[in-house]
Amino acid sequence: MDDASGQKLNIVIVGAGLAGLAASISCALANHKVHVLESAKELAEVGAGLQITPNASRLLRDWGLGHEIDKVAAEPTLLAVHRYSDGKILAEEKEFDEQMRRKYGAPFIDMHRVDLQRILYHKALSLGVTVELGCRFSSIGRTPPAGPEVILESGRTIQGDLVVGADGLWSRCRECLLSRTDEPLPTGDLAYRIVLELDKITDPELRQWMANPQVHFWIGPHAHAVAYSLRAGAMYNIVLLCPDDLPTGLSRTKGSISEMKRLFSDWDPILTRFLDQVDQVDKWKLMHREELESWTNPEKDFVLIGDSCHPMLPYLAQGANSSIEDGGVLGRVLSHVTSKQQIPWAIRLFESLRKSRSEMIARETFHQRDAFHMPDGEAQRERDILFASQLGKEISIKFPSRWTCPEVQPWLYGYDARREADEAVKSQPCDARTCQRS
Ligand SMILES: Cc1cc2nc3c(=O)[nH]c(=O)nc-3n(C[C@H](O)[C@H](O)[C@H](O)COP(=O)(O)OP(=O)(O)OC[C@H]3O[C@@H](n4cnc5c(N)ncnc54)[C@H](O)[C@@H]3O)c2cc1C
């Protein structure tokens, strides 16, 4: 089935976000022909900071992107959780950078989404991936005996052996898979997203915070804030998470700075001083989805990845990381495919590896909200006593901050997508029985 270039399957990916680009790289590395269709006319400067945890940075390094990423990332040396009102430290992990590399063999880094998307895009192009902009997916068709066919809004059709829906939270691919309309659901929270530039800040203490990469959380009643450096400290990302007051149907808008400052006015003075520097802010409604019964069609040649099937609260910073994991596993499983007949086996294996993990992470993000957003009172005092019992020690108990919890952190950050895929292929190889099962 190899064409003249030696490439195997024809893979069409809908969406050039982080999931689609990660999948395109991983599938191209598996020697498949990849065509990415993106609705945007240019890869827009959308988003703000992202925390990239070892489970994804490991893959990015495997793909040869470590050097380029290091140039634009910041690697935090401390992860601290503060009480909202006075900034008192509730939990902290020092030498965080060294600990992450030692425990997981890959770094924990912070970077701008735009930088990551640009790096992934150029890597995909260098591997021969075709990325077509201005192509809006409309539906999926099939003219037997050929495989699935993407139908664009323009009416153009693109034939593939496998179609991957990576079109994000508002996924049209998902609706096609379900054959019905299906809107994302509000989580009840929203995010104010802020990016500050070091050059524009004169306050020496704030400059010090920005230029020394660390991660800081402030946790309070029904809300929390997180701040970290980007671009080696030249930029600072702040996200404020609080109850959603945006009207139904409005998912993103320009935020009011005075309203934002009022909501956090009685928080730690260092945070409010940062907020005094803000001259523009975006307000994002945080949405999620119900878990799907399946991410694939019955023929197993159309599959969803990323936010189209597992959007989550950003409270563990895993949305992009698990989208990159999806891409890593998909390409690795498909590297074992040498004929079209093996696609259903590979897609079944992919789904069995990815669905339960990503859904569990999504559920965990809601537990993190409960633990971070406790109103002042008995439960909060008990939580803070638990925090205090581990200060200055190696944490040895189930911990309210899953970021450093000895049960959750290894499960999140220790995940090795490549190994998971290889082990699954070994234990469930494509033989006469597994390849023919419908
Ligand atoms: C406040 C906030 C903070 C976050 N922080 C983090 C973090 O620190 N770490 C982390 O891992 N994650 C974080 N996330 C989540 C992360 O941004 C997403 O999970 C991730 O970007 C999802 O990637 P995706 O490729 O699935 O979707 P997207 O990035 O949304 O990409 C989808 C792509 O599909 C295209 N598309 C849409 N419809 C069509 C169509 N019909 N035809 C063709 N193309 C189409 C879109 O234009 C877009 O380019 C955060 C999210 C928020 C809201």
The ligand as an SDF file (V2000), in Angstrom:
LIG
                    3D

 53 58  0  0  0  0  0  0  0  0999 V2000
   -7.7030   29.7260   30.9880 C   0  0  0  0  0  0  0  0  0  0  0  0
   -7.1070   28.4900   30.3750 C   0  0  0  0  0  0  0  0  0  0  0  0
   -5.8330   28.0800   30.7830 C   0  0  0  0  0  0  0  0  0  0  0  0
   -5.2710   26.9110   30.2700 C   0  0  0  0  0  0  0  0  0  0  0  0
   -4.0480   26.5160   30.7190 N   0  0  0  0  0  0  0  0  0  0  0  0
   -3.5360   25.3430   30.2930 C   0  0  0  0  0  0  0  0  0  0  0  0
   -2.2620   24.8990   30.7520 C   0  0  0  0  0  0  0  0  0  0  0  0
   -1.5770   25.5890   31.5370 O   0  0  0  0  0  0  0  0  0  0  0  0
   -1.7890   23.6870   30.3040 N   0  0  0  0  0  0  0  0  0  0  0  0
   -2.5200   22.9110   29.4590 C   0  0  0  0  0  0  0  0  0  0  0  0
   -2.0790   21.7950   29.1320 O   0  0  0  0  0  0  0  0  0  0  0  0
   -3.7160   23.3230   28.9850 N   0  0  0  0  0  0  0  0  0  0  0  0
   -4.2400   24.5110   29.3590 C   0  0  0  0  0  0  0  0  0  0  0  0
   -5.4280   24.9270   28.8630 N   0  0  0  0  0  0  0  0  0  0  0  0
   -6.1840   24.0580   27.9220 C   0  0  0  0  0  0  0  0  0  0  0  0
   -5.6290   24.0650   26.5090 C   0  0  0  0  0  0  0  0  0  0  0  0
   -5.5300   25.3870   26.0200 O   0  0  0  0  0  0  0  0  0  0  0  0
   -6.5410   23.2260   25.5960 C   0  0  0  0  0  0  0  0  0  0  0  0
   -6.8820   22.0240   26.2340 O   0  0  0  0  0  0  0  0  0  0  0  0
   -5.8390   22.8810   24.2940 C   0  0  0  0  0  0  0  0  0  0  0  0
   -5.4700   24.0670   23.6250 O   0  0  0  0  0  0  0  0  0  0  0  0
   -6.7350   22.0190   23.3970 C   0  0  0  0  0  0  0  0  0  0  0  0
   -6.1130   21.8010   22.1580 O   0  0  0  0  0  0  0  0  0  0  0  0
   -6.9650   21.3480   20.8980 P   0  0  0  0  0  0  0  0  0  0  0  0
   -5.9780   21.2710   19.7940 O   0  0  0  0  0  0  0  0  0  0  0  0
   -7.7900   20.1750   21.2220 O   0  0  0  0  0  0  0  0  0  0  0  0
   -7.9820   22.5440   20.6250 O   0  0  0  0  0  0  0  0  0  0  0  0
   -7.6400   24.0080   20.0580 P   0  0  0  0  0  0  0  0  0  0  0  0
   -6.3290   24.4680   20.5580 O   0  0  0  0  0  0  0  0  0  0  0  0
   -8.8640   24.8150   20.3710 O   0  0  0  0  0  0  0  0  0  0  0  0
   -7.5210   23.8100   18.4820 O   0  0  0  0  0  0  0  0  0  0  0  0
   -8.6120   23.4820   17.6630 C   0  0  0  0  0  0  0  0  0  0  0  0
   -8.2850   23.9600   16.2570 C   0  0  0  0  0  0  0  0  0  0  0  0
   -9.3180   23.5170   15.3680 O   0  0  0  0  0  0  0  0  0  0  0  0
   -9.6940   24.5830   14.5090 C   0  0  0  0  0  0  0  0  0  0  0  0
  -11.0870   24.3460   14.0850 N   0  0  0  0  0  0  0  0  0  0  0  0
  -12.2130   24.5120   14.8070 C   0  0  0  0  0  0  0  0  0  0  0  0
  -13.2980   24.1950   14.0780 N   0  0  0  0  0  0  0  0  0  0  0  0
  -12.8380   23.8150   12.8520 C   0  0  0  0  0  0  0  0  0  0  0  0
  -13.4810   23.3730   11.6630 C   0  0  0  0  0  0  0  0  0  0  0  0
  -14.8120   23.2460   11.5800 N   0  0  0  0  0  0  0  0  0  0  0  0
  -12.7120   23.0560   10.5790 N   0  0  0  0  0  0  0  0  0  0  0  0
  -11.3460   23.1670   10.6420 C   0  0  0  0  0  0  0  0  0  0  0  0
  -10.6910   23.5930   11.7520 N   0  0  0  0  0  0  0  0  0  0  0  0
  -11.4240   23.9050   12.8520 C   0  0  0  0  0  0  0  0  0  0  0  0
   -9.5260   25.8140   15.3820 C   0  0  0  0  0  0  0  0  0  0  0  0
   -9.3880   26.9880   14.5950 O   0  0  0  0  0  0  0  0  0  0  0  0
   -8.2540   25.4840   16.1480 C   0  0  0  0  0  0  0  0  0  0  0  0
   -7.0860   25.8770   15.4670 O   0  0  0  0  0  0  0  0  0  0  0  0
   -6.0000   26.1210   29.3130 C   0  0  0  0  0  0  0  0  0  0  0  0
   -7.2480   26.5540   28.8640 C   0  0  0  0  0  0  0  0  0  0  0  0
   -7.7960   27.7250   29.3830 C   0  0  0  0  0  0  0  0  0  0  0  0
   -9.1530   28.1750   28.8930 C   0  0  0  0  0  0  0  0  0  0  0  0
  1  2  1  0
  2  3  1  0
  2 52  2  0
  3  4  2  0
  4  5  1  0
  4 50  1  0
  5  6  2  0
  6  7  1  0
  6 13  1  0
  7  8  2  0
  7  9  1  0
  9 10  1  0
 10 11  2  0
 10 12  1  0
 12 13  2  0
 13 14  1  0
 14 15  1  0
 14 50  1  0
 15 16  1  0
 16 17  1  0
 16 18  1  0
 18 19  1  0
 18 20  1  0
 20 21  1  0
 20 22  1  0
 22 23  1  0
 23 24  1  0
 24 25  2  0
 24 26  1  0
 24 27  1  0
 27 28  1  0
 28 29  2  0
 28 30  1  0
 28 31  1  0
 31 32  1  0
 32 33  1  0
 33 34  1  0
 33 48  1  0
 34 35  1  0
 35 36  1  0
 35 46  1  0
 36 37  1  0
 36 45  1  0
 37 38  2  0
 38 39  1  0
 39 40  1  0
 39 45  2  0
 40 41  1  0
 40 42  2  0
 42 43  1  0
 43 44  2  0
 44 45  1  0
 46 47  1  0
 46 48  1  0
 48 49  1  0
 50 51  2  0
 51 52  1  0
 52 53  1  0
M  END
$$$$
